[in-house]
Amino acid sequence: LALDNPSQVGSVSVTVKVLDVNDNAPEFARFYEAFVCENAKAGQLIQTVSAIDRDDPQEGQHFYYSLAPEAANNPNFTLRDNQGN
Protein backbone atom coordinates (compact mmCIF):
# COMPACT_ATOMS: atom_id res chain seq x y z
CA LEU A 1 0.00 0.00 0.00
CA ALA A 2 1.25 3.48 -0.87
CA LEU A 3 -0.08 4.77 2.45
CA ASP A 4 2.44 2.50 4.19
CA ASN A 5 5.30 4.17 2.29
CA PRO A 6 5.20 8.00 2.43
CA SER A 7 7.65 8.26 -0.49
CA GLN A 8 4.90 6.85 -2.75
CA VAL A 9 2.22 9.34 -1.70
CA GLY A 10 1.57 12.53 -3.68
CA SER A 11 -1.12 15.18 -3.60
CA VAL A 12 -2.56 17.91 -5.81
CA SER A 13 -4.84 20.80 -4.93
CA VAL A 14 -7.91 21.47 -7.07
CA THR A 15 -9.53 24.90 -6.98
CA VAL A 16 -13.24 25.31 -7.70
CA LYS A 17 -14.52 28.78 -8.60
CA VAL A 18 -18.25 29.25 -7.94
CA LEU A 19 -20.09 31.84 -10.01
CA ASP A 20 -23.36 33.07 -8.55
CA VAL A 21 -26.12 35.50 -9.50
CA ASN A 22 -28.41 35.39 -6.45
CA ASP A 23 -28.37 35.63 -2.64
CA ASN A 24 -26.88 32.25 -1.74
CA ALA A 25 -23.97 30.82 -3.67
CA PRO A 26 -24.14 27.17 -4.74
CA GLU A 27 -22.04 24.92 -2.55
CA PHE A 28 -20.93 21.33 -2.54
CA ALA A 29 -23.39 19.02 -0.82
CA ARG A 30 -20.56 17.83 1.45
CA PHE A 31 -16.77 17.95 1.80
CA TYR A 32 -15.04 15.87 -0.88
CA GLU A 33 -11.60 14.29 -0.71
CA ALA A 34 -10.55 11.96 -3.53
CA PHE A 35 -7.79 9.36 -3.65
CA VAL A 36 -6.32 7.97 -6.86
CA CYS A 37 -4.34 4.74 -6.94
CA GLU A 38 -1.28 4.49 -9.18
CA ASN A 39 -2.90 1.65 -11.15
CA ALA A 40 -6.05 3.66 -11.97
CA LYS A 41 -7.01 3.19 -15.60
CA ALA A 42 -7.58 6.03 -18.08
CA GLY A 43 -11.24 7.01 -18.01
CA GLN A 44 -11.82 5.46 -14.59
CA LEU A 45 -14.31 7.36 -12.41
CA ILE A 46 -12.43 8.91 -9.51
CA GLN A 47 -14.96 11.22 -7.82
CA THR A 48 -18.58 12.28 -8.23
CA VAL A 49 -19.53 15.66 -6.79
CA SER A 50 -22.93 17.18 -6.11
CA ALA A 51 -23.97 20.76 -5.37
CA ILE A 52 -26.88 22.43 -3.65
CA ASP A 53 -28.27 25.97 -3.75
CA ARG A 54 -30.28 27.36 -0.87
CA ASP A 55 -32.07 29.60 -3.41
CA ASP A 56 -33.33 26.46 -5.16
CA PRO A 57 -36.39 27.43 -7.26
CA GLN A 58 -39.58 25.35 -7.13
CA GLU A 59 -38.88 23.76 -10.54
CA GLY A 60 -35.39 22.69 -9.50
CA GLN A 61 -31.90 23.83 -10.32
CA HIS A 62 -29.34 22.46 -12.74
CA PHE A 63 -25.66 23.10 -12.15
CA TYR A 64 -23.13 23.08 -14.97
CA TYR A 65 -19.59 21.94 -14.26
CA SER A 66 -16.54 22.70 -16.37
CA LEU A 67 -12.78 22.70 -15.99
CA ALA A 68 -11.11 26.07 -15.59
CA PRO A 69 -9.51 27.29 -18.86
CA GLU A 70 -6.00 26.71 -17.49
CA ALA A 71 -6.88 23.07 -16.72
CA ALA A 72 -8.91 22.35 -19.87
CA ASN A 73 -5.87 21.11 -21.83
CA ASN A 74 -4.47 18.98 -19.01
CA PRO A 75 -4.72 15.35 -20.22
CA ASN A 76 -4.71 14.07 -16.63
CA PHE A 77 -8.14 15.50 -15.75
CA THR A 78 -11.47 15.23 -17.51
CA LEU A 79 -14.93 16.20 -16.39
CA ARG A 80 -18.25 14.64 -17.36
CA ASP A 81 -21.61 16.21 -16.53
CA ASN A 82 -24.00 13.41 -15.60
CA GLN A 83 -26.98 15.80 -15.96
CA GLY A 84 -27.69 15.59 -12.23
CA ASN A 85 -26.56 18.15 -9.71
N, C-alpha and C positions, 0 to 999 in steps of 0.2 A: 504494500500500500504506500502511495506517495505521502500520505499523512504521517507515516512512520519515519520518513526520511525528509527532513526540512529542505534539503538541497534539491528535491524534486517537486517542490511546491512553488507555484507562481501565482500572481494575482494581477488583475487589470481593473481599473475603475471605469465605469460607464456613467456618463452624465445624461440625464433626461431633462429637456427643457419643455416646460408646460406653457402653452399659449392659452389665454383665457379671455373671454369677452363679457363675463357676467360677474356677479358678486362672489361666488365661491369657485375657486380654481379646481379643476379635476385633480384627483389624487389617486395613487395606487390603492387598491383595495386592502393591501397589507404590505408589510416589509418583504422584499424579495432578496434572496442571496442565492446565486447559482454556482454550481461546481461542475467543472468539465474534466472528464478523465482524459488522459493522454491517448487512449485508444478510441476516442469518440470518432465516429464515421462522419464524413462530409454529408451534410443535409440532416443530420440527427437532431431531433428536437432537444434543446437544452433547457429552455425556460418558457413558460407561458405566463404572461402578466395580464392583469385585469385592472380597470380603473372605475372609479365612481365619481359622481358629481352631485353635490348636495343641492344644486339648482335643477336637478333632474326634472324635465318637463313631463307632463302626464303621458304623452305618447312615447316616452323613452328617449334615450340619448345614444348616439353612436359615436364612438371615439375612433379617430384615425391615427395610426402609428406610422412613423417613418424614421429612417436613420437620418441623423444630422448630415448636412452636405459634406462635411469633412470626413465622415465615416462611410459615406455611400459607396466609395470605390475600394473599400477594404474587403478583400476576398475572404477574410476570416469571420465576418459577421454578415448575416442576412436576416431579414425580418419578413414575416408573413402575417398578414391581417386575416384572422380567422372569422371575420365578420361578426364577432361577438364584441364584448367590451373588455 
